[in-house]
Structure formats: C-alpha cells, structure tokens
Amino acid sequence: MAIGFFALALFLFLGLDLDHGSPSSASAASSEGVEITYGSVLKLMHEKTKFRLHSHDVPYGSGSGQQSVTGFPNVDDSNSYWIVRPQPGTSAKQGDTIKSGTIIRLQHMRTRKWLHSHLHASPISGNLEVSCFGGDSDSDSGDYWRLMIEGSGKTWKQEQRVRLQHIDTGGYLHSHDKKYSRIAGGQQEVCGVREKRADNVWLAAEGVYLPVTETK
C-alpha cells in the first residue's frame, strides 16, 4: 500500500509543470497538520458527505456547457487531484504557505483547467454553477476563490476545516447529497451557495504537499 502511494506521488510530479520543485523535496502527506503550500497537489474532501471534489472531460448539458465539476465517492481516482496556485500578479511563489483570507486558484491536474464559477444555474439544485474552464495560460477572475479557515488557524493545513468563497459571485463552494443519475451517475452535485452552511465546508485530504520554502 505504501509503495503504491509513493509511486502515485512520483507519477504526479512527473506530470506537473512546477517551476522550481523536485520529486525528492516533496512529501506524500499522511498525517494531520501538514502545511499546504503553493504547488502542492491535493484532493478536497467535502466534510459532510466525504466525497472528493472531482472533474473530468465531460461538459454540462445545460448552463455554460463548460467542463463539469462533481463530488466523487471513491478515494482512488486521479481526476480528483487539484494543484494549488496563487492569484496572478502577486508575490506568492511555490512553497509559500497560504493564510486565511488569501485568494487562490485550483487547477485540475488532469485537464489543466481552473475551478470556476459564474451566474449560470447548477443542473440539479439551480444554485450557482461550478465548472472547470480555461487552461495554463488562460485564467480570469472567475477562477479566484478566497480561502477561509474555520477556527483559530492562520495558515492552511491538511485536514483543517475551510470554506472557499468565489470572488465574482460571492458563492461558497458547496455540495450535498443530490446525485446525478445519468452521465455522472452516482456522483453528487457541486455548486455555489451564497450563504454559509454546513454543506460548504471542505478539508484537504490525500495529496503530495511541497515543503515550506524557508525565507533567508
């Protein structure tokens, strides 16, 4: 089991375009309290249902028609990995820790598109649609999310309760037990909701976390 996980870690880093990192400097996180840094690759787990934030090259059949985002029930799926990126134009760099209140972006590892939201209605509940959009060199403010740590923590850590609030719409990244029955059968809807609710709390779970860059 351990060998398989570290093989996955190596696979992830071979598949990433990281500016200054190397596989030898990364750690496959397996315990609570590991600090999350820019460039880390992780899965976000919905606290209430335990589903992972997920995307795949399947467009919505309504709304924007962009790449769909869902909650996925199984832990071992590579389409649930996201790369933590800073907001463009800031001084943030790979290996920096991330404070509560910071604007971040999440890039889907497999398709390279950004976690995105807008005013289109989500397919099941009619809330704000959450999609994947753009690419490595194509990103806009619709990809910006404010990290909000629940509790007393100041910097983002693994298994810490957080909310992600979309900058343009004010919606919180949200999921619930409403499931798709056809194209993404068994997967649950992910959407944006403007109110703070128990259903919009997430935790960083499995992942490969880059070490904190030491300031000189």
PyMOL commands that set and color helices and strands:
alter all, ss='L'
color gray80, all
select helices_A, chain A and resi 2-14+23-25+78-80+141-143+198-200
alter helices_A, ss='H'
color red, helices_A
select strands_A, chain A and resi 27-28+41-46+52-59+67-72+82-86+103-108+114-121+128-133+145-149+162-166+172-179+188-193+202-209
alter strands_A, ss='S'
color yellow, strands_A
deselect
rebuild
show_as cartoon
